[in-house]
Amino acid sequence: MAARLEAAREVPPAAALPGFALEGVSKGFAVAGGRLAVLDQVDLAGAKGSLTALVGPSGCGKSTLLRILAGLDEPDAGTVRLAGEDPARVRRRGDLGIAFQDPALLPWRTVRANIALPLQILGRSVRQAAARIEALVRLVGLEGFGEALPAQLSGGMRQRVAIARALVTEPSVLLLDEPFGALDQILRRQMNLELQRVWLERRPTTLLVTHGIDEAVFLADRVVVMRKAGGGIAAGLEVPFPHPRPPALMRDPAFHGLCDAVAERLYDDAG
């Protein structure tokens, strides 16, 4: 076990100009009889163009951290920056893409129209972005389905639309909150490959919240483990495998050793 932990060494400090950074971030919520601390003095950063995976037990604050990073919630204390700026400003100008577990597509809009929605919200021309929308349809493997409605798509196809929608404004930062959590294992593996392909082509700074340890290790440059109690960071582990990563990597003993190292940090803290 010691050898596995040595191979999965701690992540070095993030770049001087990270794609995202949280410093001393705390957040709590009022509950009966007091206040529940969800995040406590969290420091976390990701370099520009990196893909960071965030894992942890249910209720440890992963989604709260992502919402704060997106500017959808305000921290009680601490600072949050995306590429050195306030998250709300980055989001308002369309430089931030977000996708959640529920693709939340509008059922009366076609695939193309759902992808175009953020442009309309920002007051941008959909007509001028037509070529970009078509390129995204191809990028996520939905050629021939541009005029399909969500009810005509499988779960994995709907999630691809949600990812394309998150990318349509050409964001420099992409936040993903359990985007494949509702899919079966086979489809989830397929979507992992799709997400890797999309990320490699666009290289947005990405934070992926997931419960899947193998998913985190397969996709990420580094895996950050959150503590069950106190809403802090238990460990950060670098993933050494070069991109693109083939499905065969999941059968590699080194891959399983790193998954075991992440699991040890996760379960030791949870226990």
C-alpha contacts under 8 A as a table, 3 or more apart, distances in Angstrom:
res1	aa1	res2	aa2	distance
1	M	4	R	5.20
1	M	5	L	6.45
1	M	261	A	7.87
2	A	5	L	5.18
2	A	6	E	6.18
3	A	6	E	5.06
3	A	7	A	6.23
4	R	7	A	5.16
4	R	8	A	6.22
4	R	257	G	5.77
4	R	258	L	6.59
4	R	260	D	7.66
4	R	261	A	6.02
5	L	8	A	4.97
5	L	9	R	6.51
5	L	258	L	7.86
5	L	261	A	5.66
6	E	9	R	5.43
7	A	258	L	7.60
8	A	237	L	5.54
8	A	238	E	6.11
8	A	239	V	7.20
8	A	258	L	6.07
8	A	261	A	6.69
9	R	237	L	5.66
9	R	238	E	6.17
10	E	235	A	7.13
10	E	236	G	5.42
10	E	237	L	4.85
10	E	238	E	6.35
11	V	222	R	7.17
11	V	236	G	5.34
11	V	237	L	5.27
11	V	238	E	5.24
14	A	18	P	6.45
14	A	45	A	5.91
14	A	46	G	5.97
14	A	47	A	5.74
15	A	18	P	5.30
15	A	46	G	7.58
15	A	47	A	5.37
15	A	48	K	7.91
17	L	47	A	7.04
17	L	48	K	7.43
17	L	83	A	6.94
17	L	84	G	7.19
18	P	21	A	6.44
18	P	45	A	6.37
18	P	46	G	5.47
18	P	47	A	4.13
18	P	48	K	5.31
18	P	82	L	7.81
18	P	83	A	6.11
18	P	84	G	7.54
19	G	45	A	7.49
19	G	46	G	5.56
19	G	47	A	4.90
19	G	48	K	3.99
19	G	49	G	6.96
19	G	50	S	7.82
19	G	82	L	5.78
19	G	83	A	4.65
19	G	84	G	7.65
19	G	173	V	7.15
19	G	205	T	5.75
20	F	45	A	5.43
20	F	46	G	5.32
20	F	47	A	6.95
20	F	48	K	7.55
20	F	69	L	7.96
20	F	80	V	7.73
20	F	81	R	5.66
20	F	82	L	4.39
20	F	83	A	5.72
20	F	84	G	7.43
20	F	205	T	7.76
21	A	43	D	7.53
21	A	44	L	5.73
21	A	45	A	4.15
21	A	46	G	6.56
21	A	80	V	5.84
21	A	81	R	5.24
21	A	82	L	6.52
21	A	84	G	7.99
22	L	25	V	6.17
22	L	42	V	6.82
22	L	43	D	5.24
22	L	44	L	5.11
22	L	45	A	6.20
22	L	69	L	7.66
22	L	78	G	7.33
22	L	79	T	5.84
22	L	80	V	4.61
22	L	81	R	6.56
23	E	41	Q	7.29
23	E	42	V	6.24
23	E	43	D	4.52
23	E	44	L	6.71
23	E	78	G	5.59
23	E	79	T	5.32
23	E	80	V	6.59
24	G	40	D	7.47
24	G	41	Q	4.01
24	G	42	V	4.98
24	G	43	D	5.52
24	G	77	A	6.87
24	G	78	G	4.51
24	G	79	T	6.75
25	V	39	L	6.85
25	V	40	D	6.43
25	V	41	Q	4.80
25	V	42	V	4.83
25	V	43	D	6.77
25	V	75	P	6.27
25	V	76	D	7.37
25	V	77	A	5.41
25	V	78	G	4.11
25	V	79	T	6.29
25	V	80	V	7.58
26	S	37	A	7.71
26	S	38	V	7.47
26	S	39	L	4.70
26	S	40	D	4.40
26	S	41	Q	5.11
26	S	42	V	6.54
26	S	75	P	5.86
26	S	76	D	5.54
26	S	77	A	5.14
26	S	78	G	6.43
27	K	37	A	6.15
27	K	38	V	5.63
27	K	39	L	4.89
27	K	40	D	6.66
27	K	75	P	5.20
27	K	76	D	5.04
27	K	77	A	7.06
28	G	35	R	6.40
28	G	36	L	5.28
28	G	37	A	4.18
28	G	38	V	5.15
28	G	39	L	6.72
28	G	76	D	7.16
29	F	35	R	5.55
29	F	36	L	5.22
29	F	37	A	6.64
29	F	38	V	7.34
30	A	34	G	6.13
30	A	35	R	4.37
30	A	36	L	6.18
31	V	34	G	5.46
31	V	35	R	5.29
31	V	36	L	6.31
32	A	35	R	7.67
37	A	40	D	6.72
37	A	230	G	6.59
37	A	231	G	7.22
38	V	60	C	6.70
38	V	61	G	5.49
38	V	64	T	7.82
38	V	230	G	6.44
38	V	231	G	5.08
39	L	42	V	6.51
39	L	60	C	7.95
39	L	61	G	6.20
39	L	65	L	7.53
39	L	230	G	6.32
39	L	231	G	3.94
39	L	232	G	6.16
40	D	230	G	5.92
40	D	231	G	5.33
40	D	232	G	5.78
41	Q	78	G	7.38
41	Q	232	G	6.88
42	V	231	G	7.44
42	V	232	G	5.46
42	V	233	I	6.67
43	D	233	I	7.67
46	G	50	S	6.42
46	G	51	L	7.68
46	G	52	T	6.71
46	G	205	T	7.45
47	A	50	S	5.50
47	A	205	T	7.18
48	K	83	A	7.63
48	K	204	P	7.59
48	K	205	T	5.30
49	G	172	S	7.98
49	G	203	R	5.14
49	G	204	P	5.14
49	G	205	T	4.15
49	G	206	T	7.17
50	S	203	R	7.39
50	S	204	P	7.32
50	S	205	T	5.04
50	S	206	T	6.17
50	S	220	A	7.95
50	S	221	D	6.47
51	L	205	T	6.09
51	L	206	T	4.60
51	L	207	L	5.92
51	L	208	L	7.37
51	L	219	L	7.40
51	L	220	A	5.02
51	L	221	D	5.45
51	L	222	R	7.17
52	T	206	T	6.15
52	T	207	L	4.88
52	T	208	L	6.15
52	T	220	A	5.26
52	T	221	D	5.92
52	T	222	R	5.31
52	T	223	V	6.03
52	T	224	V	7.29
53	A	207	L	5.84
53	A	208	L	4.65
53	A	209	V	5.87
53	A	210	T	6.98
53	A	216	A	5.37
53	A	217	V	7.88
53	A	219	L	7.77
53	A	220	A	5.61
53	A	221	D	7.89
53	A	222	R	6.42
53	A	223	V	4.83
53	A	224	V	6.12
54	L	62	K	7.01
54	L	207	L	7.18
54	L	208	L	6.02
54	L	209	V	4.78
54	L	210	T	6.27
54	L	216	A	7.59
54	L	223	V	6.01
54	L	224	V	4.91
54	L	225	V	6.08
54	L	226	M	7.26
55	V	62	K	7.38
55	V	209	V	6.24
55	V	210	T	5.55
55	V	211	H	5.70
55	V	212	G	7.54
55	V	213	I	7.27
55	V	216	A	7.64
55	V	223	V	7.26
55	V	224	V	6.25
55	V	225	V	5.06
55	V	226	M	6.22
55	V	266	L	7.98
56	G	60	C	6.34
56	G	62	K	7.11
56	G	211	H	6.79
56	G	225	V	5.57
56	G	226	M	4.80
56	G	227	R	6.51
56	G	228	K	6.87
56	G	266	L	6.44
57	P	60	C	5.70
57	P	211	H	7.64
57	P	226	M	7.57
57	P	227	R	7.51
57	P	228	K	5.76
57	P	266	L	7.64
57	P	270	A	6.90
58	S	61	G	7.87
58	S	228	K	7.84
59	G	62	K	7.54
59	G	228	K	7.37
60	C	226	M	6.73
60	C	227	R	6.42
60	C	228	K	4.97
60	C	229	A	6.58
60	C	230	G	7.71
60	C	231	G	5.57
61	G	64	T	5.05
61	G	65	L	6.02
61	G	231	G	5.84
62	K	65	L	5.22
62	K	66	L	6.37
62	K	209	V	6.60
62	K	226	M	7.54
63	S	66	L	4.99
63	S	67	R	6.12
63	S	177	D	6.64
63	S	209	V	7.19
64	T	67	R	5.11
64	T	68	I	6.19
64	T	73	D	7.71
65	L	68	I	5.16
65	L	69	L	6.16
66	L	69	L	4.96
66	L	70	A	6.14
66	L	175	L	7.10
66	L	177	D	7.41
66	L	209	V	7.82
67	R	70	A	4.96
67	R	71	G	6.25
67	R	72	L	5.13
67	R	73	D	5.62
68	I	71	G	5.05
68	I	72	L	5.77
68	I	73	D	4.68
68	I	74	E	5.75
68	I	75	P	6.46
68	I	80	V	7.76
69	L	72	L	7.62
69	L	80	V	6.43
69	L	81	R	7.52
69	L	82	L	7.68
69	L	87	P	6.51
70	A	73	D	7.64
70	A	87	P	5.77
70	A	88	A	7.09
70	A	91	R	7.26
70	A	96	L	7.63
70	A	98	I	7.93
70	A	175	L	7.53
71	G	74	E	6.65
71	G	86	D	7.91
71	G	87	P	5.00
71	G	88	A	4.92
71	G	91	R	7.56
72	L	88	A	7.72
75	P	78	G	6.71
75	P	79	T	7.93
80	V	86	D	6.80
80	V	87	P	7.15
81	R	84	G	5.08
81	R	85	E	5.01
81	R	86	D	5.28
81	R	87	P	6.02
82	L	85	E	5.16
82	L	86	D	6.35
82	L	87	P	5.62
82	L	90	V	7.15
82	L	173	V	7.61
85	E	89	R	7.19
85	E	90	V	6.92
86	D	89	R	5.50
86	D	90	V	6.53
87	P	90	V	5.03
87	P	91	R	6.08
88	A	91	R	5.06
88	A	92	R	6.07
89	R	92	R	5.15
89	R	93	R	6.49
90	V	93	R	5.56
90	V	94	G	6.54
90	V	95	D	5.35
90	V	96	L	6.13
91	R	94	G	5.14
91	R	95	D	5.73
91	R	96	L	4.98
91	R	97	G	7.81
92	R	95	D	7.62
92	R	122	L	7.56
93	R	122	L	7.30
94	G	97	G	7.38
94	G	118	P	7.78
94	G	122	L	7.11
94	G	169	T	5.63
94	G	170	E	7.73
94	G	171	P	6.40
95	D	169	T	6.65
95	D	170	E	6.68
95	D	171	P	3.94
95	D	172	S	5.60
95	D	173	V	6.61
96	L	166	A	7.88
96	L	171	P	4.87
96	L	172	S	6.36
96	L	173	V	4.99
96	L	174	L	5.95
96	L	175	L	7.70
97	G	165	R	7.98
97	G	166	A	4.34
97	G	167	L	5.97
97	G	169	T	7.64
97	G	171	P	5.74
97	G	173	V	6.26
97	G	174	L	4.69
97	G	175	L	6.21
98	I	166	A	5.43
98	I	174	L	5.85
98	I	175	L	4.81
98	I	176	L	5.89
98	I	177	D	7.99
99	A	103	P	6.92
99	A	162	A	6.21
99	A	163	I	6.18
99	A	166	A	6.21
99	A	175	L	6.46
99	A	176	L	4.95
99	A	177	D	6.36
99	A	179	P	6.35
100	F	103	P	6.16
100	F	176	L	5.89
100	F	177	D	4.72
100	F	178	E	6.12
100	F	179	P	5.07
101	Q	177	D	6.11
101	Q	178	E	4.94
101	Q	179	P	4.05
101	Q	180	F	6.09
101	Q	181	G	6.01
101	Q	182	A	6.77
102	D	159	Q	7.88
102	D	179	P	7.18
102	D	182	A	7.99
103	P	158	R	6.44
103	P	159	Q	5.49
103	P	161	V	7.73
103	P	162	A	5.24
103	P	179	P	7.75
104	A	162	A	7.63
105	L	109	R	7.89
105	L	114	N	6.38
105	L	150	P	6.81
105	L	158	R	7.53
105	L	162	A	7.16
106	L	109	R	5.58
106	L	114	N	6.59
106	L	150	P	7.58
107	P	110	T	7.79
107	P	149	L	6.46
107	P	150	P	5.60
107	P	151	A	6.94
108	W	149	L	6.74
108	W	150	P	7.91
109	R	112	R	7.87
109	R	113	A	5.45
109	R	114	N	5.80
109	R	149	L	6.20
109	R	150	P	7.70
110	T	113	A	5.02
110	T	114	N	6.03
110	T	146	G	6.68
110	T	147	E	5.04
110	T	148	A	5.26
110	T	149	L	4.60
110	T	150	P	6.99
111	V	114	N	5.22
111	V	115	I	6.24
111	V	145	F	6.90
111	V	146	G	5.01
111	V	147	E	5.83
111	V	148	A	5.80
111	V	149	L	6.20
111	V	150	P	7.08
111	V	161	V	6.54
112	R	115	I	5.15
112	R	116	A	6.17
112	R	133	I	6.72
112	R	134	E	7.74
112	R	137	V	7.58
112	R	146	G	5.23
112	R	147	E	6.54
113	A	116	A	4.99
113	A	117	L	6.31
114	N	117	L	5.30
114	N	161	V	7.46
114	N	165	R	6.81
115	I	118	P	7.30
115	I	133	I	6.94
115	I	161	V	6.52
115	I	162	A	7.27
115	I	164	A	6.13
115	I	165	R	4.10
115	I	166	A	7.82
115	I	168	V	6.67
116	A	119	L	5.50
116	A	120	Q	6.67
116	A	126	V	6.44
116	A	133	I	7.01
116	A	165	R	6.74
116	A	168	V	6.97
117	L	120	Q	5.20
117	L	121	I	6.31
117	L	165	R	7.38
118	P	121	I	5.00
118	P	122	L	6.20
118	P	165	R	7.10
118	P	166	A	7.95
118	P	168	V	7.36
118	P	169	T	7.11
119	L	122	L	5.13
119	L	123	G	6.17
119	L	124	R	5.03
119	L	125	S	6.88
119	L	126	V	6.44
119	L	168	V	7.45
119	L	169	T	6.65
120	Q	123	G	4.91
120	Q	124	R	5.66
120	Q	125	S	7.10
120	Q	126	V	6.88
121	I	124	R	7.63
125	S	128	Q	5.39
125	S	129	A	6.48
126	V	129	A	4.98
126	V	130	A	6.14
127	R	130	A	5.21
128	Q	131	A	7.54
129	A	132	R	5.20
129	A	133	I	6.24
130	A	133	I	5.13
130	A	134	E	6.27
131	A	134	E	5.13
131	A	135	A	6.15
132	R	135	A	4.97
132	R	136	L	6.24
132	R	168	V	7.26
133	I	136	L	5.10
133	I	137	V	6.26
133	I	168	V	6.75
134	E	137	V	5.02
134	E	138	R	6.38
135	A	138	R	5.16
135	A	139	L	5.99
136	L	139	L	4.69
136	L	140	V	6.19
136	L	164	A	5.74
136	L	167	L	7.87
136	L	168	V	7.31
137	V	140	V	5.62
137	V	141	G	6.38
137	V	142	L	5.23
137	V	143	E	6.04
137	V	146	G	6.89
137	V	161	V	7.79
137	V	164	A	7.07
138	R	141	G	5.00
138	R	142	L	5.71
138	R	143	E	5.35
139	L	142	L	7.68
139	L	198	V	6.81
140	V	160	R	5.80
140	V	161	V	7.49
140	V	163	I	7.94
140	V	164	A	6.72
140	V	194	E	6.86
140	V	198	V	7.26
141	G	160	R	7.98
142	L	145	F	5.46
142	L	146	G	7.03
142	L	157	M	7.42
142	L	160	R	8.00
143	E	146	G	6.76
144	G	147	E	7.80
145	F	148	A	5.08
148	A	152	Q	6.21
148	A	153	L	7.37
149	L	152	Q	5.45
149	L	153	L	7.04
150	P	153	L	5.29
150	P	158	R	6.41
151	A	154	S	7.91
153	L	156	G	7.98
153	L	157	M	5.70
153	L	158	R	6.08
154	S	157	M	5.13
154	S	158	R	6.25
155	G	158	R	5.19
155	G	159	Q	6.33
155	G	183	L	7.07
156	G	159	Q	5.09
156	G	160	R	6.31
156	G	183	L	7.09
156	G	187	L	6.70
156	G	188	R	8.00
156	G	191	M	7.19
157	M	160	R	4.99
157	M	161	V	6.41
158	R	161	V	5.09
158	R	162	A	6.43
159	Q	162	A	4.97
159	Q	163	I	6.34
159	Q	179	P	7.18
159	Q	180	F	7.54
160	R	163	I	5.09
160	R	164	A	6.16
161	V	164	A	5.02
161	V	165	R	6.04
162	A	165	R	5.00
162	A	166	A	6.23
163	I	166	A	5.01
163	I	167	L	6.39
164	A	167	L	5.07
164	A	168	V	6.14
165	R	168	V	5.26
166	A	169	T	7.29
166	A	171	P	7.86
166	A	174	L	7.42
167	L	170	E	5.23
167	L	171	P	6.13
167	L	174	L	7.86
168	V	171	P	7.66
171	P	174	L	6.80
171	P	204	P	6.78
172	S	203	R	7.92
172	S	204	P	4.77
172	S	205	T	6.07
173	V	204	P	5.17
173	V	205	T	4.63
173	V	206	T	5.82
174	L	204	P	6.04
174	L	205	T	6.03
174	L	206	T	4.65
174	L	207	L	6.52
175	L	206	T	5.76
175	L	207	L	5.05
175	L	208	L	6.21
176	L	179	P	5.95
176	L	206	T	7.57
176	L	207	L	6.20
176	L	208	L	4.76
176	L	209	V	6.08
177	D	208	L	6.13
177	D	209	V	4.80
177	D	210	T	6.85
178	E	181	G	5.13
178	E	208	L	7.21
178	E	209	V	5.45
178	E	210	T	4.96
178	E	211	H	7.41
179	P	182	A	7.85
180	F	183	L	5.49
180	F	188	R	5.92
180	F	191	M	7.36
181	G	188	R	7.89
181	G	210	T	7.57
181	G	211	H	7.85
183	L	187	L	6.14
183	L	188	R	5.67
184	D	187	L	5.50
184	D	188	R	5.93
185	Q	188	R	4.95
185	Q	189	R	6.24
186	I	189	R	5.32
186	I	190	Q	6.52
187	L	190	Q	5.01
187	L	191	M	6.17
188	R	191	M	5.02
188	R	192	N	6.16
189	R	192	N	5.03
189	R	193	L	6.58
189	R	215	E	7.89
190	Q	193	L	5.29
190	Q	194	E	6.41
191	M	194	E	4.80
191	M	195	L	6.01
192	N	195	L	5.17
192	N	196	Q	6.18
192	N	215	E	7.03
192	N	219	L	7.11
193	L	196	Q	5.12
193	L	197	R	6.24
193	L	247	P	7.91
194	E	197	R	5.14
194	E	198	V	6.24
195	L	198	V	5.09
195	L	199	W	5.99
196	Q	199	W	5.13
196	Q	200	L	6.05
196	Q	219	L	6.40
196	Q	244	P	7.38
197	R	200	L	5.26
197	R	201	E	6.32
197	R	244	P	7.79
198	V	201	E	5.28
198	V	202	R	6.25
198	V	203	R	7.96
199	W	202	R	5.26
199	W	203	R	4.98
199	W	204	P	6.55
200	L	203	R	5.31
200	L	244	P	7.65
208	L	216	A	7.88
210	T	213	I	7.67
210	T	215	E	7.63
210	T	216	A	6.89
212	G	215	E	5.07
212	G	216	A	6.15
213	I	216	A	5.07
213	I	217	V	6.24
213	I	259	C	6.21
213	I	262	V	7.14
213	I	263	A	7.17
214	D	217	V	5.16
214	D	218	F	5.93
214	D	250	M	7.82
214	D	259	C	6.15
215	E	218	F	5.17
215	E	219	L	6.16
216	A	219	L	5.48
216	A	220	A	5.67
216	A	223	V	6.43
217	V	220	A	5.67
217	V	221	D	7.91
217	V	222	R	7.50
217	V	223	V	6.74
217	V	239	V	6.57
217	V	255	F	7.58
217	V	258	L	7.41
217	V	259	C	6.60
218	F	245	R	7.16
218	F	249	L	7.89
218	F	250	M	7.44
219	L	245	R	7.94
220	A	223	V	6.45
220	A	239	V	6.78
221	D	238	E	6.29
221	D	239	V	5.17
221	D	240	P	7.32
222	R	236	G	6.90
222	R	237	L	5.53
222	R	238	E	4.32
222	R	239	V	5.06
223	V	236	G	5.72
223	V	237	L	5.25
223	V	238	E	6.47
223	V	239	V	7.20
223	V	262	V	7.71
224	V	233	I	7.16
224	V	234	A	7.73
224	V	235	A	5.89
224	V	236	G	4.33
224	V	237	L	6.40
225	V	233	I	6.02
225	V	234	A	5.47
225	V	235	A	5.19
225	V	236	G	6.16
225	V	262	V	7.42
225	V	265	R	7.15
225	V	266	L	6.29
226	M	231	G	6.82
226	M	232	G	5.78
226	M	233	I	4.48
226	M	234	A	5.21
226	M	235	A	7.17
226	M	266	L	7.52
227	R	230	G	6.77
227	R	231	G	5.91
227	R	232	G	5.45
227	R	233	I	5.75
227	R	234	A	5.20
227	R	266	L	7.46
227	R	269	D	6.07
227	R	270	A	6.90
228	K	231	G	6.70
228	K	269	D	6.61
228	K	270	A	5.33
229	A	232	G	7.60
229	A	270	A	7.95
233	I	236	G	7.76
234	A	265	R	7.23
234	A	266	L	7.90
234	A	269	D	7.38
235	A	265	R	6.94
237	L	262	V	7.47
239	V	258	L	7.80
241	F	245	R	7.31
242	P	245	R	6.58
245	R	249	L	6.60
246	P	249	L	5.67
247	P	250	M	5.89
248	A	251	R	5.54
248	A	252	D	7.06
249	L	252	D	5.14
249	L	255	F	6.58
250	M	255	F	6.08
250	M	256	H	7.23
251	R	255	F	7.19
251	R	256	H	7.48
252	D	255	F	5.23
252	D	256	H	6.57
253	P	256	H	5.07
253	P	257	G	6.02
254	A	257	G	4.93
254	A	258	L	6.30
255	F	258	L	5.30
255	F	259	C	6.30
256	H	259	C	4.92
256	H	260	D	6.07
257	G	260	D	5.04
257	G	261	A	6.27
258	L	261	A	4.94
258	L	262	V	6.29
259	C	262	V	5.17
259	C	263	A	6.11
260	D	263	A	4.94
260	D	264	E	6.03
261	A	264	E	5.12
261	A	265	R	6.46
262	V	265	R	5.29
262	V	266	L	6.13
263	A	266	L	4.90
263	A	267	Y	5.80
264	E	267	Y	5.34
264	E	268	D	5.65
265	R	268	D	5.40
265	R	269	D	6.17
266	L	269	D	5.49
266	L	270	A	6.11
267	Y	270	A	4.81
267	Y	271	G	5.80
268	D	271	G	5.27
